[in-house]
Amino acid sequence: MNLENVQVGDTLILGLRRVVDSQIVTVDRLTKTQIIVNGKRYRKSNGYSVGKNICWGAARLMIPKEGEIEEIREARLHRKLVNDVDDACHINKLRAMSLEQLRQLNALLETS
């Protein structure tokens, strides 16, 4: 992948193998051969981090495809909400709920 035409301010994806682990980033600065994002340097030629070995599973900068940014945002929000609900359902928090709150939670869970 060639990132030669990227400009300062462009939105890119710092991608990993799973969408939920990818980040949406903005180009801060450019040099002749590098893209700087959040103080880290990446090669324009392939998007991989400068000074790191290119290996399976390594993150790299990519130009987003249509709909990909929204897909990443939704996947990250989904993970956050799952974690929030998981934290909220800790047994001590459930024990502290009123009977009415537990009934409402149970009804919500039964409908999904």
C-alpha positions in Angstrom: 0.0 0.0 0.0 1.4 3.4 -1.0 0.6 6.4 1.2 2.5 8.9 -0.9 -0.5 11.2 -1.5 -1.5 11.5 2.1 -1.7 15.1 3.4 -1.5 16.6 6.9 -4.9 16.4 8.5 -6.0 13.3 6.6 -7.8 10.6 8.5 -6.2 7.1 8.4 -6.6 3.8 10.1 -3.9 2.4 12.3 -4.9 -1.1 11.6 -4.5 -4.5 13.3 -6.0 -7.8 12.3 -9.3 -7.2 14.0 -11.4 -4.2 13.3 -12.1 -3.6 17.0 -8.4 -3.2 17.7 -7.9 -0.6 14.9 -7.6 3.1 15.6 -8.8 6.1 13.7 -5.9 8.6 13.5 -5.1 11.9 11.9 -1.8 12.8 10.1 0.1 15.3 12.2 3.2 15.9 10.0 4.9 14.5 6.9 8.5 14.1 5.8 9.7 13.0 2.3 9.4 9.3 3.3 7.4 9.2 6.6 4.0 10.0 8.1 4.0 11.2 11.7 0.9 10.3 13.8 0.7 11.0 17.5 4.5 11.4 17.6 5.2 8.0 16.0 6.7 7.6 12.5 5.4 5.3 9.8 6.8 4.6 6.3 4.9 6.2 3.4 5.9 3.2 1.3 4.0 0.6 3.3 2.5 2.1 6.4 4.6 0.2 8.9 6.3 1.8 11.9 9.8 3.1 11.3 12.4 1.2 13.3 10.3 -1.8 13.9 10.4 -5.2 12.3 7.5 -5.9 10.0 5.9 -9.0 11.4 2.6 -10.8 11.3 0.0 -8.9 13.3 1.9 -5.6 13.3 -0.1 -2.4 13.1 0.2 -0.3 10.0 -1.3 2.9 8.6 -3.9 2.3 5.9 -6.2 4.5 3.8 -9.8 3.8 5.0 -12.2 2.2 2.6 -15.7 3.4 2.3 -17.6 2.7 5.6 -14.6 1.4 7.4 -14.2 4.3 9.8 -17.9 3.9 10.9 -17.3 0.1 11.2 -14.4 0.7 13.6 -16.3 3.3 15.6 -19.2 0.8 16.0 -17.0 -2.1 16.9 -15.1 -0.1 19.6 -18.4 1.3 21.0 -19.8 -2.3 21.1 -16.7 -3.5 23.0 -17.0 -0.5 25.5 -20.7 -1.2 26.1 -20.1 -4.9 26.7 -17.3 -4.0 29.2 -19.6 -1.4 30.9 -22.4 -3.9 31.2 -20.1 -6.6 32.4 -18.7 -4.2 35.1 -22.3 -3.2 36.1 -23.3 -6.8 36.5 -20.8 -7.5 39.2 -22.4 -9.6 41.9 -22.0 -6.9 44.6 -23.7 -4.3 42.4 -26.5 -6.7 41.7 -27.0 -7.4 45.4 -27.2 -3.6 46.0 -30.1 -3.2 43.5 -33.7 -3.0 44.7 -36.1 -5.7 43.8 -37.7 -3.4 41.2 -34.4 -2.6 39.6 -33.6 -6.4 39.3 -37.1 -7.0 37.8 -36.4 -4.3 35.2 -33.0 -5.7 34.4 -34.4 -9.2 34.1 -37.1 -8.1 31.8 -34.6 -6.3 29.6 -32.4 -9.4 29.4 -35.3 -11.6 28.6 -36.4 -9.5 25.6 -33.0 -9.6 23.9 
